[in-house]
Amino acid sequence: FLARAAKMGDALLARSRQLAAQHPKVIAEARGRGLMVGLKCVVPSANLNDALRRHKLLAVLAGDNVVRLLPPLIIEQSHLDEAMAALDAACTELAS
């Protein structure tokens, strides 16, 4: 169980970093440990959080202009794919 959660956490962080590289006007950095990922925002974090909600992804505001992703430990690959698609769509919306 924990090994699978760690694997999914690695995948979530890697995909978040890829999206940060694709959307540098929205996300400055993706950082985290396990399944807790923080997205340091270039735009106000509340704007990204609102866009994520419009795309059906819940996140929380944290720290200094950070949006935190906290999926459950039992997340499936299909859920991770769906969450990253929503993050990509939200970033595209804010970049335009």
Biotite code that builds the C-alpha atoms (Angstrom):
import biotite.structure as struc

atoms = struc.array([
    struc.Atom([0.000, 0.000, 0.000], chain_id="A", res_id=1, res_name="PHE", atom_name="CA", element="C"),
    struc.Atom([2.627, 2.547, 1.019], chain_id="A", res_id=2, res_name="LEU", atom_name="CA", element="C"),
    struc.Atom([4.920, 1.641, -1.870], chain_id="A", res_id=3, res_name="ALA", atom_name="CA", element="C"),
    struc.Atom([2.055, 2.253, -4.304], chain_id="A", res_id=4, res_name="ARG", atom_name="CA", element="C"),
    struc.Atom([1.217, 5.576, -2.645], chain_id="A", res_id=5, res_name="ALA", atom_name="CA", element="C"),
    struc.Atom([4.879, 6.612, -2.915], chain_id="A", res_id=6, res_name="ALA", atom_name="CA", element="C"),
    struc.Atom([4.908, 5.656, -6.599], chain_id="A", res_id=7, res_name="LYS", atom_name="CA", element="C"),
    struc.Atom([1.769, 7.719, -7.240], chain_id="A", res_id=8, res_name="MET", atom_name="CA", element="C"),
    struc.Atom([3.295, 10.623, -5.311], chain_id="A", res_id=9, res_name="GLY", atom_name="CA", element="C"),
    struc.Atom([6.384, 10.517, -7.516], chain_id="A", res_id=10, res_name="ASP", atom_name="CA", element="C"),
    struc.Atom([4.169, 10.510, -10.608], chain_id="A", res_id=11, res_name="ALA", atom_name="CA", element="C"),
    struc.Atom([2.075, 13.417, -9.298], chain_id="A", res_id=12, res_name="LEU", atom_name="CA", element="C"),
    struc.Atom([5.143, 15.527, -8.566], chain_id="A", res_id=13, res_name="LEU", atom_name="CA", element="C"),
    struc.Atom([6.761, 14.716, -11.922], chain_id="A", res_id=14, res_name="ALA", atom_name="CA", element="C"),
    struc.Atom([3.596, 15.599, -13.850], chain_id="A", res_id=15, res_name="ARG", atom_name="CA", element="C"),
    struc.Atom([3.140, 18.782, -11.791], chain_id="A", res_id=16, res_name="SER", atom_name="CA", element="C"),
    struc.Atom([6.705, 19.820, -12.614], chain_id="A", res_id=17, res_name="ARG", atom_name="CA", element="C"),
    struc.Atom([6.061, 19.182, -16.315], chain_id="A", res_id=18, res_name="GLN", atom_name="CA", element="C"),
    struc.Atom([2.978, 21.397, -16.191], chain_id="A", res_id=19, res_name="LEU", atom_name="CA", element="C"),
    struc.Atom([4.924, 24.088, -14.327], chain_id="A", res_id=20, res_name="ALA", atom_name="CA", element="C"),
    struc.Atom([7.485, 24.033, -17.152], chain_id="A", res_id=21, res_name="ALA", atom_name="CA", element="C"),
    struc.Atom([4.694, 24.268, -19.746], chain_id="A", res_id=22, res_name="GLN", atom_name="CA", element="C"),
    struc.Atom([2.938, 27.143, -17.930], chain_id="A", res_id=23, res_name="HIS", atom_name="CA", element="C"),
    struc.Atom([5.699, 29.385, -16.498], chain_id="A", res_id=24, res_name="PRO", atom_name="CA", element="C"),
    struc.Atom([3.376, 32.410, -16.474], chain_id="A", res_id=25, res_name="LYS", atom_name="CA", element="C"),
    struc.Atom([1.089, 30.612, -14.003], chain_id="A", res_id=26, res_name="VAL", atom_name="CA", element="C"),
    struc.Atom([3.233, 28.196, -11.951], chain_id="A", res_id=27, res_name="ILE", atom_name="CA", element="C"),
    struc.Atom([6.749, 29.109, -10.840], chain_id="A", res_id=28, res_name="ALA", atom_name="CA", element="C"),
    struc.Atom([7.557, 25.792, -9.177], chain_id="A", res_id=29, res_name="GLU", atom_name="CA", element="C"),
    struc.Atom([6.069, 22.458, -8.153], chain_id="A", res_id=30, res_name="ALA", atom_name="CA", element="C"),
    struc.Atom([7.431, 20.943, -4.970], chain_id="A", res_id=31, res_name="ARG", atom_name="CA", element="C"),
    struc.Atom([6.361, 18.298, -2.537], chain_id="A", res_id=32, res_name="GLY", atom_name="CA", element="C"),
    struc.Atom([6.788, 15.031, -0.774], chain_id="A", res_id=33, res_name="ARG", atom_name="CA", element="C"),
    struc.Atom([4.674, 11.950, -1.264], chain_id="A", res_id=34, res_name="GLY", atom_name="CA", element="C"),
    struc.Atom([1.170, 12.841, -2.355], chain_id="A", res_id=35, res_name="LEU", atom_name="CA", element="C"),
    struc.Atom([1.360, 16.395, -0.979], chain_id="A", res_id=36, res_name="MET", atom_name="CA", element="C"),
    struc.Atom([2.322, 18.784, -3.782], chain_id="A", res_id=37, res_name="VAL", atom_name="CA", element="C"),
    struc.Atom([2.597, 22.553, -3.580], chain_id="A", res_id=38, res_name="GLY", atom_name="CA", element="C"),
    struc.Atom([2.340, 24.747, -6.651], chain_id="A", res_id=39, res_name="LEU", atom_name="CA", element="C"),
    struc.Atom([4.142, 28.067, -6.137], chain_id="A", res_id=40, res_name="LYS", atom_name="CA", element="C"),
    struc.Atom([2.142, 30.487, -8.249], chain_id="A", res_id=41, res_name="CYS", atom_name="CA", element="C"),
    struc.Atom([3.175, 33.405, -10.418], chain_id="A", res_id=42, res_name="VAL", atom_name="CA", element="C"),
    struc.Atom([-0.456, 34.553, -10.558], chain_id="A", res_id=43, res_name="VAL", atom_name="CA", element="C"),
    struc.Atom([-2.350, 35.031, -7.283], chain_id="A", res_id=44, res_name="PRO", atom_name="CA", element="C"),
    struc.Atom([-2.904, 31.584, -5.786], chain_id="A", res_id=45, res_name="SER", atom_name="CA", element="C"),
    struc.Atom([-6.618, 32.337, -5.291], chain_id="A", res_id=46, res_name="ALA", atom_name="CA", element="C"),
    struc.Atom([-6.953, 32.791, -9.070], chain_id="A", res_id=47, res_name="ASN", atom_name="CA", element="C"),
    struc.Atom([-5.442, 29.354, -9.746], chain_id="A", res_id=48, res_name="LEU", atom_name="CA", element="C"),
    struc.Atom([-7.556, 27.792, -7.007], chain_id="A", res_id=49, res_name="ASN", atom_name="CA", element="C"),
    struc.Atom([-10.721, 29.313, -8.498], chain_id="A", res_id=50, res_name="ASP", atom_name="CA", element="C"),
    struc.Atom([-9.775, 28.076, -11.984], chain_id="A", res_id=51, res_name="ALA", atom_name="CA", element="C"),
    struc.Atom([-9.132, 24.584, -10.619], chain_id="A", res_id=52, res_name="LEU", atom_name="CA", element="C"),
    struc.Atom([-12.598, 24.550, -9.063], chain_id="A", res_id=53, res_name="ARG", atom_name="CA", element="C"),
    struc.Atom([-14.147, 25.583, -12.378], chain_id="A", res_id=54, res_name="ARG", atom_name="CA", element="C"),
    struc.Atom([-12.401, 22.520, -13.854], chain_id="A", res_id=55, res_name="HIS", atom_name="CA", element="C"),
    struc.Atom([-13.710, 20.288, -11.029], chain_id="A", res_id=56, res_name="LYS", atom_name="CA", element="C"),
    struc.Atom([-10.446, 19.911, -9.074], chain_id="A", res_id=57, res_name="LEU", atom_name="CA", element="C"),
    struc.Atom([-10.372, 20.769, -5.383], chain_id="A", res_id=58, res_name="LEU", atom_name="CA", element="C"),
    struc.Atom([-7.186, 22.211, -3.908], chain_id="A", res_id=59, res_name="ALA", atom_name="CA", element="C"),
    struc.Atom([-6.329, 24.368, -0.905], chain_id="A", res_id=60, res_name="VAL", atom_name="CA", element="C"),
    struc.Atom([-4.431, 27.600, -0.480], chain_id="A", res_id=61, res_name="LEU", atom_name="CA", element="C"),
    struc.Atom([-1.246, 27.281, 1.541], chain_id="A", res_id=62, res_name="ALA", atom_name="CA", element="C"),
    struc.Atom([1.798, 29.302, 2.461], chain_id="A", res_id=63, res_name="GLY", atom_name="CA", element="C"),
    struc.Atom([3.110, 32.188, 0.426], chain_id="A", res_id=64, res_name="ASP", atom_name="CA", element="C"),
    struc.Atom([1.095, 32.162, -2.821], chain_id="A", res_id=65, res_name="ASN", atom_name="CA", element="C"),
    struc.Atom([0.916, 28.350, -2.984], chain_id="A", res_id=66, res_name="VAL", atom_name="CA", element="C"),
    struc.Atom([-1.880, 26.022, -4.057], chain_id="A", res_id=67, res_name="VAL", atom_name="CA", element="C"),
    struc.Atom([-1.645, 22.594, -2.449], chain_id="A", res_id=68, res_name="ARG", atom_name="CA", element="C"),
    struc.Atom([-2.808, 19.335, -4.020], chain_id="A", res_id=69, res_name="LEU", atom_name="CA", element="C"),
    struc.Atom([-3.691, 16.643, -1.468], chain_id="A", res_id=70, res_name="LEU", atom_name="CA", element="C"),
    struc.Atom([-5.110, 13.548, -3.184], chain_id="A", res_id=71, res_name="PRO", atom_name="CA", element="C"),
    struc.Atom([-6.074, 10.496, -1.133], chain_id="A", res_id=72, res_name="PRO", atom_name="CA", element="C"),
    struc.Atom([-3.513, 7.744, -0.607], chain_id="A", res_id=73, res_name="LEU", atom_name="CA", element="C"),
    struc.Atom([-5.676, 5.360, -2.648], chain_id="A", res_id=74, res_name="ILE", atom_name="CA", element="C"),
    struc.Atom([-5.592, 7.526, -5.802], chain_id="A", res_id=75, res_name="ILE", atom_name="CA", element="C"),
    struc.Atom([-5.736, 5.593, -9.075], chain_id="A", res_id=76, res_name="GLU", atom_name="CA", element="C"),
    struc.Atom([-3.750, 6.421, -12.213], chain_id="A", res_id=77, res_name="GLN", atom_name="CA", element="C"),
    struc.Atom([-6.942, 7.447, -14.007], chain_id="A", res_id=78, res_name="SER", atom_name="CA", element="C"),
    struc.Atom([-7.683, 9.968, -11.232], chain_id="A", res_id=79, res_name="HIS", atom_name="CA", element="C"),
    struc.Atom([-4.170, 11.378, -11.464], chain_id="A", res_id=80, res_name="LEU", atom_name="CA", element="C"),
    struc.Atom([-4.564, 11.748, -15.231], chain_id="A", res_id=81, res_name="ASP", atom_name="CA", element="C"),
    struc.Atom([-7.897, 13.524, -14.754], chain_id="A", res_id=82, res_name="GLU", atom_name="CA", element="C"),
    struc.Atom([-6.426, 15.870, -12.122], chain_id="A", res_id=83, res_name="ALA", atom_name="CA", element="C"),
    struc.Atom([-3.466, 16.781, -14.323], chain_id="A", res_id=84, res_name="MET", atom_name="CA", element="C"),
    struc.Atom([-5.802, 17.462, -17.256], chain_id="A", res_id=85, res_name="ALA", atom_name="CA", element="C"),
    struc.Atom([-7.797, 19.817, -15.032], chain_id="A", res_id=86, res_name="ALA", atom_name="CA", element="C"),
    struc.Atom([-4.608, 21.535, -13.854], chain_id="A", res_id=87, res_name="LEU", atom_name="CA", element="C"),
    struc.Atom([-3.451, 21.942, -17.447], chain_id="A", res_id=88, res_name="ASP", atom_name="CA", element="C"),
    struc.Atom([-6.829, 23.403, -18.455], chain_id="A", res_id=89, res_name="ALA", atom_name="CA", element="C"),
    struc.Atom([-6.840, 25.804, -15.504], chain_id="A", res_id=90, res_name="ALA", atom_name="CA", element="C"),
    struc.Atom([-3.312, 26.994, -16.310], chain_id="A", res_id=91, res_name="CYS", atom_name="CA", element="C"),
    struc.Atom([-4.209, 27.443, -19.989], chain_id="A", res_id=92, res_name="THR", atom_name="CA", element="C"),
    struc.Atom([-7.246, 29.487, -18.958], chain_id="A", res_id=93, res_name="GLU", atom_name="CA", element="C"),
    struc.Atom([-5.165, 31.762, -16.707], chain_id="A", res_id=94, res_name="LEU", atom_name="CA", element="C"),
    struc.Atom([-2.321, 32.172, -19.211], chain_id="A", res_id=95, res_name="ALA", atom_name="CA", element="C"),
    struc.Atom([-4.625, 33.565, -21.877], chain_id="A", res_id=96, res_name="SER", atom_name="CA", element="C"),
])
